[in-house]
Amino acid sequence: MNVAVYVRVSTQRQQQAQTIEQQLERLRAHISAQGWSLAEEHIFRDDGYSGAKLNRPGLDSLRDRAAMAEFELVLITSPDRLARKYIHQALILEELERHGCRVEFLDRPMSDDPHDQLVLQIRGAVAEYERTLIADRMRRGRLMKLRVGQLLPWTKPPYGYILDAERPRDPARVRVNEVEAAIVRQIFAWYTDLEEKMSLYAVAKRLSDDGVPTPKGGQRWNVATIRGILKNPAYTGTAYAQRTHTVSARQRKSALLPVGAGVSQRPAPAEEWIPIPVPAIISQEQFEQARARLTLNQQIARRNNPSFAYFRGTFRNCLITTSCGFQLIRYYM
């Protein structure tokens, strides 16, 4: 009998604990006890992939090979290794059975018996419930640590700061990179100087001409980077968590595509922000001056560019016309 096996772990910690090798050891032992053989190309594995999603390279390869009838049986240690959600389990099992391939779980051998099918459904539902419960507990625990100032909202520090190597999310261990902090202070000084009145482009050009490396180590500064530094309140000594919240997609990326199932980030109300103290690089007064000028420049830009609003409205109206008309307007703009 041609046999295949599927193994999966979802986190790096599980990978380091060699749990995927433990799964393989159990499966190989069972195959040897049955007198079967296992080809190396029929070992499908997903290291560090969540069982809550079907988009996994090892699982995709398994399904493709099963469609070509390369094996008659797939062995898995438990149903939650195949998928965390019951609906996903049922979909994959039905697909494999349609190709003449059975699936067996070592922890609970299954059959067509109604009792076994019920147990499979219950186990899938319990695994999904446990995953949801764990995710909710982690979210609430993270919020609690943020509120008491024990957790940074950063996974990567803003330009000018250094995180502790051993405890990178500890606010008490954040340090200032004095070289980068000097650049941050200079950016604010140039932009808020009433005599020089340097624009964002002028600040970026001056840094580039002076050979100052960008936050990513590049040679050319851009306006977006300068604006991001000027709008970051962390430089005044307070980092904020929960500044944005996730919302579902409401608009299509293209007139020819349906509204997607993706998400985007929207600004959250200021009262929902969670403040976390960090070392200050500039004063609150200088930050407010920079923010006031950014706001004023944005208002002036909108007021002095009425044609943008006209073309934007024209373009939006054309999105509901035929695809041919959309292509013509798109080309014209």
Buried (B, 14 or more C-beta within 10 A) or exposed (E): EBBBBBBBBBEEEBBEEEBBEBBBEBBBEBBEEEEEEBEEEBBBBBBBBBBBEEEBEBBEBBBEBBEEEBBBBBBBBEBBBBBBBBEBBBEBBEEBEEBEBBBBBBEEEBEEEEEEBEBBBEBBBEBBEEBEEEEEEEEEEBBEBBBEBEBBBBEEBBBBBBBBEEEBBEBEBBEBBEEBBBBBBBBBBBBBEEEEEBBBEBBBBBBBEEEBEBBEEEEEBBBEBBBEBBEBBBBBBBBBBBBEEEEEEEEEEEBEEEEEEEEEEEEBEEEEBBBBEBBBBBBEEBBEBBBEBBEEEEEEEEEEEEEEEEEEEEBEEBBEEEEEEBEEBEEEE
